Amino acid sequence: MAVTRTLAEDPAQLFQQIERLTKSHSLRGSESLRKLLEYLARQSMEHPEAPLKEYQIATEVYGRHANFDPQSDSTIRVQAGRLRMKLAEYYATEGASDPIVVKIPKGSYHLVFESKQSPSTPEASPASEATAPLDEVGPVSVRWRVAVSIFVAGLMVAVIVLASLLWAHKRVPVAGTSAAAGPVMSGPLAEFWRPFTSAKEEPWVIFSNAAFVGRPETGMRYLNSRKDTTTRVYDHYTGVGEVLAVHALDDVFNSLGRTLRVKRGSLFSLDDANNTNLIFVGSPSENLSLHDIPGTQEFVFERVASGARKGDLAIVNQHPKTGESARYLASPSTASLIEDYAVIAMLPGVSPDKFMMILAGTTTFGTQGAVEFVCRPDSVQKLMHEIPGSTTAMKPFEALVRIKIARGVPLDTELIAVRPR
């Protein structure tokens, strides 16, 4: 029977189990759940008698504002539910033989640590073995239980693998790929994305989700950190273009035999940049994580300081060449959006031998157009021809594109300028 361990017995072993969980495949793609697990473990071990409240978790783990209201915001309950599912998934597969089971009881945020074996099991005497029921005989029982556990775990893994294969088979290939032919390992798309597909770790896609104040039914606007000091903040919105952009990237990487890890910008941390390739989707005005890392140098996003377009987001061309403008803006807000501009840039990453890709328009539809541009073999091939040496291996660059838009749909994307880095 499982026994709840007391903290005095072996806290080092409990911390070791938490570390094993955070490094597991089940939690590998979710930094937010890893942070939550580590925090709950630390609080449960260091302050076992102190109640854990949603407000405390929201402000200390996820950096929510001091006016966080758990009655109207279910973020922490949702995250705890996701973590419970991930723990169950872990112990049903890769953690089936772990000596300690970690649980989050319903209605509580304190962790419970259970041992699969009691701390001390007295040796059975020959006489007791002879008279004990068959399922209580130690060695036979252990071997039988281990065999059953291995069989069940293997069956679940087989089901998961089969489901994954069936899902992959159903995926619709992007233009220029063939579902029957499998992953495409050559061609313009393969060469363009090779710096990101050749790495051992899957790249992070960091999409924008700016902070807003107000409510959808009464009107929303961007957060002004200098004025909105006591106003409730919403940071779980993103643009239509970003959603479709992530989908397009996922299709391309699937065609190349790789997967992506996806995270919204407000959860991005510099730890994500260590030894990992990054793909940023969205401009610095909404993808605020771009302010924390070295960005573009040739085509820079800036707000217009004066004139009729004051406050609008523009792309500033730092070194205009003949025929190029010094500043590029989307259609004015007083008219229909029929044109936007976007930056496509591949830059050196924070860690050596790693790369960053920035795909950002001044509007959400410009961002979508930029991403779709790098997801098409023909447009990628044109871009590579403008970057010296990139026909054999991609080199860092910055590029500016113009996107034609009709009824909120990017129809055509034109390459305007390219700067090798």
C-alpha positions in Angstrom: 0.0 0.0 0.0 1.3 3.5 -0.8 2.5 5.4 2.2 2.6 9.2 2.5 6.2 10.1 3.3 6.9 12.6 6.1 9.3 15.4 5.2 11.7 14.4 7.9 12.4 11.0 6.4 14.5 12.0 3.3 13.9 15.5 1.9 16.9 15.1 -0.4 15.2 12.1 -2.1 12.0 14.2 -2.5 13.9 17.0 -4.2 15.6 14.5 -6.4 12.2 13.2 -7.5 11.1 16.7 -8.4 14.3 17.3 -10.4 13.6 14.0 -12.3 10.1 15.2 -13.1 11.2 18.7 -14.4 13.7 17.0 -16.7 11.2 14.4 -18.0 9.8 14.3 -21.5 6.3 14.9 -20.1 7.2 18.4 -18.8 10.1 19.2 -21.2 7.9 21.5 -23.4 6.3 23.5 -20.6 8.4 25.9 -18.6 5.4 27.3 -16.9 4.4 23.9 -15.5 8.0 23.2 -14.4 8.1 26.5 -12.6 4.8 25.7 -10.9 6.0 22.2 -9.8 9.2 23.5 -8.4 7.5 26.3 -6.5 4.8 23.9 -5.0 7.5 21.4 -4.0 9.6 24.1 -2.3 6.6 25.5 -0.4 5.3 22.0 0.5 8.6 21.0 2.0 9.6 24.2 3.7 6.2 25.4 4.9 4.1 22.2 5.1 1.6 23.8 7.6 1.1 27.1 5.7 -1.9 27.1 3.3 -1.0 27.8 -0.4 -3.4 30.3 -2.0 -4.0 31.0 -5.7 -3.1 34.7 -5.2 0.3 33.7 -3.7 1.0 31.4 -6.7 -0.1 33.9 -9.3 2.0 36.8 -8.0 5.1 34.8 -6.9 5.3 32.3 -9.8 3.7 34.0 -12.8 4.4 37.7 -11.8 0.7 38.7 -11.9 -0.2 42.2 -10.8 -1.1 42.8 -7.1 -4.8 43.2 -8.0 -5.0 39.6 -9.2 -8.5 38.2 -8.5 -8.7 34.4 -8.3 -12.5 34.6 -8.3 -12.6 36.0 -11.9 -9.3 34.6 -13.2 -8.9 30.8 -13.3 -5.3 30.8 -14.5 -3.9 29.0 -11.5 -6.6 26.4 -11.3 -6.2 25.7 -15.0 -2.4 25.4 -14.6 -2.7 23.1 -11.6 -5.1 20.9 -13.6 -2.7 20.7 -16.5 0.1 19.8 -14.0 -2.0 17.0 -12.5 -2.5 15.6 -16.0 1.2 15.8 -16.8 2.1 14.0 -13.5 -0.4 11.2 -14.4 1.1 11.0 -17.9 4.6 10.8 -16.5 3.8 8.0 -14.0 1.9 6.0 -16.6 4.9 6.0 -18.9 8.5 7.0 -18.2 8.1 7.2 -14.4 6.3 3.9 -14.0 9.2 2.5 -12.0 10.0 5.6 -9.9 10.1 4.9 -6.1 8.2 8.1 -5.2 4.9 9.3 -6.6 4.1 13.1 -6.5 0.5 14.1 -6.5 -1.5 17.3 -6.2 -4.7 16.5 -4.3 -7.9 18.1 -5.5 -8.7 21.2 -3.5 -5.1 21.8 -2.4 -1.9 23.1 -3.9 0.4 21.3 -1.4 2.2 18.3 -2.9 1.8 14.8 -1.5 4.8 12.4 -1.8 3.9 8.7 -1.7 6.3 5.8 -1.7 5.5 2.8 -3.7 7.0 0.6 -1.0 6.7 1.0 2.7 9.9 2.4 4.3 10.6 -0.8 6.1 9.4 -4.2 5.0 10.2 -7.1 7.4 11.6 -10.2 5.8 9.1 -13.0 5.6 10.1 -16.2 7.4 9.9 -19.5 5.5 7.0 -20.5 7.7 5.1 -17.4 7.0 5.7 -17.8 3.3 4.4 -21.3 3.4 1.2 -20.2 5.1 0.7 -16.8 3.4 -1.6 -16.4 0.4 0.2 -16.7 -3.0 -0.1 -12.9 -3.8 1.6 -12.0 -0.5 4.8 -13.9 -1.2 7.5 -11.3 -1.6 9.7 -12.3 -4.7 6.8 -13.7 -6.7 4.6 -10.7 -6.0 7.3 -8.2 -6.9 8.1 -10.0 -10.2 4.4 -10.2 -11.0 3.8 -6.6 -10.3 6.9 -5.5 -12.2 5.8 -7.6 -15.2 2.3 -6.1 -15.1 3.7 -2.5 -14.8 6.1 -3.0 -17.7 3.3 -4.5 -19.8 0.8 -1.7 -19.1 3.5 1.0 -19.6 4.6 -0.6 -22.8 1.0 -0.8 -24.0 0.3 2.8 -23.3 3.6 3.9 -25.0 2.5 1.8 -28.1 -0.9 3.5 -28.1 0.7 7.0 -27.9 3.1 6.2 -30.7 0.4 4.8 -32.9 -1.8 7.8 -32.3 1.1 10.1 -33.1 1.8 8.2 -36.4 -1.9 8.3 -37.3 -2.0 12.1 -36.6 1.1 12.7 -38.6 -0.3 10.7 -41.5 -3.5 12.9 -41.4 -1.5 16.2 -41.5 -2.0 18.2 -44.7 1.4 18.9 -46.3 2.4 22.5 -47.2 2.8 23.5 -50.8 5.9 21.9 -52.4 5.8 18.8 -50.1 4.3 15.4 -50.5 2.7 13.4 -47.7 3.5 10.2 -49.4 7.2 11.1 -49.8 7.6 11.8 -46.0 9.9 14.6 -44.6 11.5 16.8 -47.2 15.3 16.9 -46.5 16.3 19.0 -49.6 15.2 22.0 -51.5 14.9 25.7 -50.7 12.8 25.3 -47.5 15.1 22.6 -46.1 18.2 24.7 -46.8 16.7 27.9 -45.4 15.5 26.3 -42.1 18.5 24.0 -41.7 20.1 26.1 -38.9 17.0 25.5 -36.9 16.2 21.9 -37.9 19.8 20.5 -37.6 20.0 21.3 -33.8 19.3 18.6 -31.3 16.7 20.6 -29.4 13.5 21.8 -31.0 13.4 25.6 -31.5 11.1 27.7 -29.4 8.5 29.8 -31.2 7.8 32.9 -29.1 4.6 34.6 -30.3 3.4 38.0 -29.2 0.7 38.7 -26.7 0.8 42.3 -25.6 -0.7 43.4 -22.3 -4.1 45.1 -22.5 -6.4 46.9 -20.0 -10.2 47.1 -20.3 -12.5 44.3 -21.3 -13.6 43.1 -24.8 -17.2 44.1 -24.3 -16.4 47.7 -23.1 -13.3 48.4 -25.1 -9.6 47.4 -24.7 -6.3 49.2 -25.3 -2.6 48.6 -24.8 -1.3 48.9 -21.3 0.4 52.2 -20.4 2.7 51.2 -17.5 3.1 54.8 -16.4 -0.7 55.4 -16.1 -2.3 52.0 -15.5 -0.7 51.2 -12.2 -3.9 49.9 -10.5 -5.8 48.7 -13.5 -6.3 45.0 -14.1 -4.1 43.7 -16.9 -4.9 41.1 -19.5 -1.9 39.4 -21.1 -3.5 36.4 -22.8 -4.5 37.9 -26.2 -2.7 37.6 -29.5 -3.5 38.6 -33.1 -5.2 36.5 -35.8 -2.0 36.7 -37.9 0.2 35.3 -35.1 -2.2 32.3 -34.7 -2.1 31.5 -38.4 1.7 32.1 -38.5 2.4 29.5 -35.9 0.2 27.1 -37.7 2.2 27.7 -41.0 5.5 27.3 -39.2 4.3 24.0 -37.6 3.3 22.7 -41.0 6.7 23.5 -42.5 8.7 21.9 -39.6 6.5 18.9 -39.8 7.3 18.5 -43.5 11.0 18.7 -42.5 10.6 16.0 -40.0 10.9 18.2 -36.9 8.6 19.7 -34.3 8.3 23.1 -32.6 7.9 24.2 -29.0 5.5 27.2 -28.7 5.3 29.8 -25.9 3.6 33.2 -25.6 5.9 36.1 -25.1 4.9 37.0 -21.6 6.2 33.6 -20.4 9.5 34.0 -22.2 12.6 34.1 -20.1 16.3 34.4 -20.9 16.7 30.8 -19.8 14.9 29.9 -23.0 17.6 31.5 -25.0 20.4 29.3 -23.6 21.5 26.7 -26.1 18.3 26.9 -28.1 17.3 28.4 -31.4 14.5 30.9 -31.2 11.8 32.1 -33.7 10.0 35.3 -32.7 6.6 35.9 -34.2 5.4 39.5 -33.9 6.8 43.0 -33.6 8.5 44.4 -30.4 5.5 46.5 -29.8 3.5 43.3 -28.9 6.2 40.7 -28.5 7.9 42.4 -25.6 10.4 39.6 -25.2 12.3 41.2 -28.2 13.3 44.1 -25.9 15.4 41.6 -23.8 17.7 40.5 -26.5 19.8 42.1 -29.2 17.6 42.7 -32.2 17.8 44.0 -35.7 20.2 46.8 -36.7 19.2 47.7 -40.3 15.4 47.6 -40.1 14.2 48.9 -36.7 10.7 49.2 -35.3 9.9 52.7 -33.9 6.8 54.8 -33.0 6.3 57.9 -35.2 7.1 60.9 -32.9 5.2 63.7 -34.7 3.1 64.6 -37.7 -0.1 63.1 -39.0 1.0 59.5 -38.2 2.2 60.2 -34.7 2.0 57.1 -32.5 1.9 54.7 -35.4 4.4 51.9 -35.6 7.0 52.2 -38.4 10.0 50.3 -39.7 12.9 52.6 -40.0 15.5 51.9 -42.7 18.8 52.8 -40.9 20.9 53.0 -44.1 18.6 53.6 -47.1 20.0 52.7 -50.5 19.0 54.2 -53.9 15.2 53.8 -54.4 14.5 52.9 -50.8 12.6 55.0 -48.2 13.8 55.9 -44.8 10.6 54.8 -43.2 7.9 52.3 -44.0 4.3 52.3 -42.5 1.2 50.3 -43.0 -2.0 51.9 -44.3 -3.2 54.6 -41.9 -5.8 53.6 -39.3 -8.3 56.0 -40.9 -8.4 53.9 -44.0 -8.8 50.2 -44.9 -5.7 48.1 -44.3 -4.5 47.2 -47.7 -0.7 47.4 -47.2 1.8 46.5 -44.5 5.5 46.1 -44.1 7.4 43.4 -42.2 10.9 42.4 -41.2 12.4 39.0 -41.8 15.7 38.5 -40.0 18.0 35.6 -39.1 20.5 36.7 -36.4 23.1 35.1 -34.2 21.6 33.6 -31.1 22.4 34.4 -27.5 24.4 31.2 -27.2 27.3 30.3 -29.6 26.3 28.4 -32.7 22.6 29.2 -32.2 20.3 31.4 -34.2 17.2 33.6 -33.9 14.6 34.3 -36.5 12.5 37.4 -36.2 9.3 37.5 -38.3 7.4 40.7 -37.6 5.0 43.2 -39.3 3.7 46.5 -38.0 0.3 44.8 -37.8 -0.8 41.2 -37.2 -1.5 40.7 -40.9 2.0 41.9 -41.8 3.4 39.3 -39.4 1.3 36.6 -41.0 2.6 37.7 -44.4 6.2 37.5 -43.3 5.8 34.0 -41.9 4.0 32.8 -45.0 6.9 34.2 -47.1 9.4 32.0 -45.4 7.1 29.0 -45.6 7.0 29.0 -49.4 9.8 27.4 -51.5 9.7 30.0 -54.3 9.9 33.1 -52.1 12.6 31.5 -49.9 14.7 30.8 -52.9 14.5 34.4 -54.1 15.6 35.6 -50.6 18.5 33.2 -50.5 19.8 34.4 -53.9 20.1 37.9 -52.3 22.3 36.7 -49.5 25.9 36.0 -50.5 26.9 32.5 -49.7 23.5 31.3 -48.6 22.9 29.0 -51.5 25.1 26.5 -49.7 24.6 27.5 -46.1 22.3 30.1 -44.6 24.0 33.3 -43.4 22.6 35.9 -41.0 20.6 38.6 -42.7 17.9 41.2 -42.4 15.2 41.7 -45.0 12.2 44.0 -45.5 9.0 42.9 -47.3 5.8 44.6 -48.4 2.5 42.8 -47.9 -0.7 43.4 -49.9 -3.8 42.8 -47.8 -7.4 42.4 -48.7 -10.2 42.0 -46.1 -7.6 40.9 -43.4 -5.9 38.4 -45.6 -2.3 38.7 -46.9 -2.4 38.2 -50.6 1.0 39.0 -51.9 4.4 39.6 -50.3 7.2 41.4 -52.2 10.9 41.5 -51.2 11.9 45.2 -50.9 15.5 45.1 -49.4 18.0 42.7 -48.0 21.0 43.3 -45.8 23.5 40.5 -45.1 24.9 40.6 -41.5 
